[in-house]
Amino acid sequence: MLTALLLIWPVAAALLLHFVRGNAARALAFGASLVELALALYMAFTFVPNSQVQFELNYPWLIDAGINFHIGVDGLSLLLVLLTTFLVPLILLASFRHNYDNPSAFYALVLFMQTGLLGVFVALDAFVFYFFWEVALIPIYFLAGVWGGERRVQVTLKFFIYTVVGSLFMLAGFVYLYYMTGANGAIRSSDIQAFYNLNLSAQEQSWVFWLVFLAFAVKMPIFPLHSWQPDTYTEAPTPATMLLSGIMLKMGIYGTMRWVLPILPKGVSIWADYIMILAVIGIIYGAIIAIRQRDMKRLVAFSSLSHVGLMIAGMFSLTAVGLQGTTIQMLAHGVNVVGMFFIIDIIQRRTGTRMIPELGGLTRNTPLLSVTFLVILLGTVALPLTNGFVGEFLLLMGVFQYNAWLGAVAGLTIIFGAVYLLRMFQRVMLGPDSSFSDAIKDLTASELAVLVPLILMVFWIGLFPGTFMHLSEPAINKLLVLINR
């Protein structure tokens, strides 16, 4: 029942927001997100690290069709539940600095989206997974489309079309797998275990792979299905950008690990080389375009594309270190990218711009902002002892084990990342004085309340990665058994 409560609680709070206004809406949304975090932490402390699904609920839903409302967590999904419940309160707290029209609706949509995200991570039935996958899309569409920038309508529509089309292909793949569970007179089922037990031919798995993987490829995104990402990240309000980059793109990575690799291993082996090449192209392409950006928000958007490319490459290396690196890097990337977008929002609110050439010399009056910016940036660059280093080291090791040449090219992400991120920091914070150098103010207490937990996670994951790897290792090993059967 604890897993069900995780899904019900944000919805209940979102419905209550309809009856409150102003600061009361903020307080209710933030309080509800803290309760959700407490539930997730209780789940983590009582979780037994093994390969078994825990906190499981398997309730008959559409009995005649063999569809159950089946949810639960293992070590892999638990880490993403913790990431979601950790980041949502910080995203809400960061949003309090803006006066959004109709704040009750804004915060209710954030909480509805939290339910959709968590539902994706705990679903153990294909149609339950698809249901929550679509639920998560609706709130972000309105968050970006109503409260976004000047180009919000066309940009959000493009994102919506990309995602919906990909989702329909995934649904078609799930329907085919569902019908195949009824082969030889067996009872049809959409349960994930029934999908694991399928014995499809290599040819069948080859084309079903693309049906299911396409939706995940769009959401991550993988090159060349990425064109919606930089525009959406730039035009969406900062809290929506944080949700998209910090949590929502993990849906695609998690979905591939949970619903593609172990169910369609023959299809994966057929197409792995091509996916690896696309991932490495994305690494280099995203980094080169990031170097050329003048807008800090777009720079971080393309940086995210590059980092996701490395996660995809590590995942499709189909090695223990690659899969473990993907898992840890999902946590690290979520923490770092939320911190980066929040800092950019702070600078934009104080100066009215986020264009790099218009800024400079900000560090003179902002020592706290400079230090926090640098710490999160170094985590993104993968400096040893920070969170980014652990994941990137494991990912590169996995890619090297798969193919040394691809590993060498993928390793350029570290060099390119240092180039565009450190150059941005140098020009914005340490460059020649700008018109904002003397007037800009340092971080407030509420801003520190968002950044300090993120910085603590930068060092916690970097110094004590075993805390998280211990939880996910049994689930990763179970995935490898299914992949290599």
N, C-alpha and C positions, 0 to 999 in steps of 0.2 A: 504493500500500500504506500510505502514511502516514495516510490518512483511515481505513482499516480498523483500523490500530493504535490510533487515537484511540478507536475503539469497543470494541476488544477489551481494552485495558489496564485500564480500570476494572472490567470484569466479572471479569477474572483476579484482580485485587486483592480484589474483593468475595468471591470464592470462597475465597481464602486466609484471609480473616478468620474463616472458620468454624473454623480451627485455632488461633487465638490469642485471648487474653483480656486484659482490663484495659488497662493503658497500652500494651502491645504492639499492641493493636487500634487504639488512637489513632494510634500512630506509623506503623503500616502504612498506614492510611487516608490520613493526612496526607502521607506520603511518596509514595504512589501519585498523589495529586492534584497534587503538585508536579511529578512526572514528566510527567503529562498536560499541565500548564501549559507545561513545557519543549517538549513536542512541538508544541503549538499555536503557541508563539512561533517555533519553527523553521519551521513552516509559513508564518507571517506574514512572516518575513524572506526566505523564498525565493519568496514569492508575487509574481507579475508582475501589476500592476494593469491588467487589461483585462476585456473582457466574456466571456472564455472560462472554461469550467469547468476547474479544475486539480486535481491530486492525485486523479484520477478512477479509479474501479474499477467496471467493468461486467461482472459475472460472471453467466453464465446460472444462473438459479435454478429456475424452473418453465418449462422450455423450451417445452413444448407449449402453454402458456398465454400465452407471450410476456412473461413476467415475469422481469426480471433484478434481481440485487442491485446496483443502480446508485447509487453515491454519489460525491460530489465537492464542491468548494467554488468559489464565486465570491466577489467582494468583499463581497456582502451576507451570505452565510452565514458567511464568515470572521470578520466582526465579532462575530457571535453565538457562534461557537466560542470566540473570545478572551474574550468576556464570561463564558461558562459556565466555562471553565477558570481564569479569574481569580478568580471569586467562590467556587467550590466549596472551594478551600483555605482561604479566609478564613472561610467558613461552618463548615467542620470545626474550624478553630482556635477559633472562637467557641463551639462546642459543648463544647469541653474543660472549660469552667467548670462544666458540669453533670455529675452522676453519674447517667447513664441506666442503667436496668436492661437487662441483656443488651447491652452496648455493641458487641459484635461484630456483632450483627444490625442495630443502629442505623446504624453506619457502613457496613456492607455495603449497606444500602438506599439510603443517600446516593450511593454509588458506582454502584449499579445505575441510580439515577435520572439520574446524570450521563450514562451511556451512552444512555438513552432520549432525553434532551434533545439531546445531540449528534447522535444518529441522525436526529431530526426536522430539524435544521438542515443536514444534509449529504445527505439522501435526494433522489434524482433519479428515483425510480420511485414511482408513487402507492401501491402496496401496501407497499412498503418504508417509505414515509412513514407510512402508517396503522399498520404494525406497531410502529414506534418511538413513535408517538403514544400507543398503548395501553401500551407498555412503561413510558413515563414516568409513567403514571397509577398503576400498581400500587404502586411504592415509596412515593409520597406518601400513598396511602390508608393504608398500614400505619404510616408515620411519624406521621401525624396521629391515626389511630385507636387506636394502642397507647400512644404517649407524650404524647398531648394532654391537655387540661384535662378538667374534670368533664363537660362536655357533648360530649365528643369523638365518641361513638358516633353520635348522631343528626346532628351537624353534618357529620361525615365521610361518613355515608351520603348525606346530601343532596347534598354535593359530588360524590360518586361517581355518583349517579343523573343529575344534571345533565350531567356529562361523558360518561358512557356513552351516554345518549340522543342527545346531540349528535354523538358519534362514529359512531353507527349511521347517522344521516342522511348524514354525510360519506361513509361507506363506500358507501351507496346511490348517492350522486352519482358517486363514483369508478367504481363498477361500470358505471353508465350510460355514462360517458365512455369507459371501456375498451371496451365493446361498440360504441360509435360509431366507434372507430378501425378496426373491421373492416368498415365500410360499403363497398359496391361490391367485395366480395371481397378486400379488403386483409387482411394479417395483423394480428390484434389485438395491441395492445401497451399496457402501462400506463406506459411511459416518459414523462417529462414533455415531451419534445420531440414525441412523438406527440400529446399533449394540446394542445400549442401549435399543431399543424398542423390541428386540427379546424376545421371550418367549419359550426358549428351555427347554426340560425336564432335570431333574437332571442327568439322565444317559448320555444324550448328552453333557451337560456341563462338566461332569466328565472327558470324554476323550478329549474333545476339550481344556479343561484347560491345559492338558499336552502338547498338540500340540503347543499352543501359549506360555505357560510359559517356555518351555524348552529353547527357544532362550534367554529369559531374565535371566534364571537361569545360563546359560553359561556365559553371559556377566557380571553378577554381581561380582564374581561368587558365587554359593552356593555349599557347600560340598555335594557330592564328585566330582562335575564338575569343580573343581578349578585347576587341575594339570597344566594347561597351564599358570596360572597367575604368580607364582614366577619366572619361567624361563624367561617368556616374559618381566616382569618388570626388571629383572636383565640384560638381554642381550640387550634390546632396548636402544638407546641413551637417555640421561636424559630428553630432551624435550618430546620425545615420551612416556617415562614412566610417565611423568607428565600429558600428555594428557590422557593416559590410566587410570591412577589411579584417577586423579583429576576430570575428566569430563566423560570419556567414560563409566566407570562402572555405572555411574548414569543413563545411558540409560536403563539398565536393571531394575533398581529400579523404575524409572519413567514409563517405559513401563508397568510394573506390576500394578502400581497404576492407570494408565490411560486405559489400554487395557485388563486387566484381572479381577481385583477386581469388577468393576462396570458392566462388560459385562457378566461374568460367576460367579455370586455370589453363586449359588448352588454348582457348581464345587469347588469353593474356600472352602465352608463350609465342603465339603466331605474330602478334602485333607489338610485342614489347620493344623491339628494335626501333620501330617507327615512332612509338610514343617517346622513347628515350631521346631520339633525334629532335623531335618537336620540343621536348622539355629543355634540351640544351640550347636550341635556337632561342627559346623564350628567355633563358638566362642571359644570353649575350645581347639579344635585341632589347630587352627591358633595361639592361644596364646602360647600353649605348644611348638609348633615347633619354634615360634619366640624366645622363651627363649634360645633355643639350637643353634641359628644361630651365626656364626662368621662374616659373611658378612653383613654390615649394610644395604645394599640395599635389600637383601633377608629378613632381619629382618623386615624392614618396609613393604615389600610385604606381609608377613604372618600376620603382625599387621593389615594391611588393610583387609585381609580375615576375621579376627576376628571381626573387627568393622562392616564390611558389614553384617556378620552374625547377629549382634544385630539389624541392620536396617531392615533386612528381618523379624526377629522375631517380632519387633515392628509393622511392616507393616501388618503382618498376624494376629496380635492380633485383627485387625478390630475394633479398638477403636479410638476415636477422638485424645486422647493423643498419641497413638502409631503412627498414621498417621502423626500427626503434628510433632512428634519427628523425624520420618523418613525424613520429609521435611527439618527440621532445620539441622539434622545431615548430610544430603547430602551437604549442604553448608559448614558446619564446617569441615567435612572430606575432601572436595575438597581443602579448604584453607590449612589445616594442612598437608595433604600428599604431596602437591606440595612444601610446605616449607621444609618438611623433606627431600625429594629427592634432592632439590636444595642444602641444607646444606651438605648432603652427597657428592654431586658432588663437592662442594667447597673444602671439606676436601680431596677428592681423587685427585683433580687437584694439590693441594699444596703438597701432600705427596706421591702420586703415588699408594696409597692403600686405600681400604675401609674395610680392615680386622680389627676387633676390637682388637685382641691380639697384633697386630703390632703397635697400636697407644697408646697414653697416654700423659698426661701432656700438652695438647695443649692450655689450657686456659691461661697459663702464658703470652703468647704474643698475645692473641686474645680475649680481653675483649668483643668486639662487637660481634664477632662470638659466644662466650659463652652465652651472654645474649639472642641473637636472637634464638639460638639453644634451650636454656632452655625454653623460652616463648612458642615457637611452640610445643615443647615436652610436656609442661604442658597442653597446649590446647588439645593435643592428649590423654593425660592421663585423661582428663576431670576434671581438677582442677576447683572448683567453681570460678565464675567470668570470666572464659574463654569460648570460643565457644563450646568446646566439652562437657562441663558440662550440658548445657541446653538440647541438643539433647539426651544425654545418660540418663539423669534424666527422660525425657518424655518417652523414649523408654522402660526403665525398668519399669516405672509405667504402661505402656500399657501391657507389658508381664506379670507383676504381676496380672493385672486385668484379663488376659486370664487364667493364671495358676500360682499359687504361687510358686510351686516347680520349674517350668521352669524359673520363674523370679529369684529365688534364685540362680540357676545355672548360668543363663545369667549374673547375677550381679558379678560373679567372673571375668568378663572381666576387671573390674576396678582394681582389685588386680593384676591380671596377667599383665595388661598393665603397671602398675607402676613398676612391677618387671623387665620386659625386656627393657623398655625404660629408666628408671632411671639408671639401671645397665649399659646400653650402654653409657649413658652420663657420668657416673662416670668413666668408664674405658677409654673412649676416651678423655675426656676433663680434668678430675681431677685425673686420675690414675697416677701411677709412670711415671716419665719422659721417653720419647722415643727419638729416634734419630731425631725426627722432632720438639721437644719441643722448641728448641732455634731458629730454622731457619724459622718456619712457620710465615706467615704474616697475618695480620688481614684483615677484610672485606674492599673491595674497594667501591668507591662511586656507581658504577654500580650495585654491589651486594646488597648494601643497598637499591638501588632503587627498587629491586625486593622484598626484605625481609620486608621493612617498611610497604608497603601496606598490606602485609599478616598479620603482627603483629597487625596493626590497625583493621583488620577484626576479628582477634582472640578476641580482647576486645570489639569491636562493637557488635558482635553477642552475646558475653557472658554477656555484661552489658545491652544491649538494644535489646533483642530478639524479643520484640513486633514489632519492625520495620518490620521484615520479617514475623512474624506470622500473623500480621494484613493483609498482602497481601494474604497469602495462606489459611486463615481460611475459607472464603466463599467457595472456591473450595473444601476444605477438607469436609466441611459439605454437599456439593452437592454429593460428592463421597459416603459418608455414607448413604445418602438417597437412592442412587442407589443400594448400597450393601445390605441394609436392606429391600428392597422392597419385 
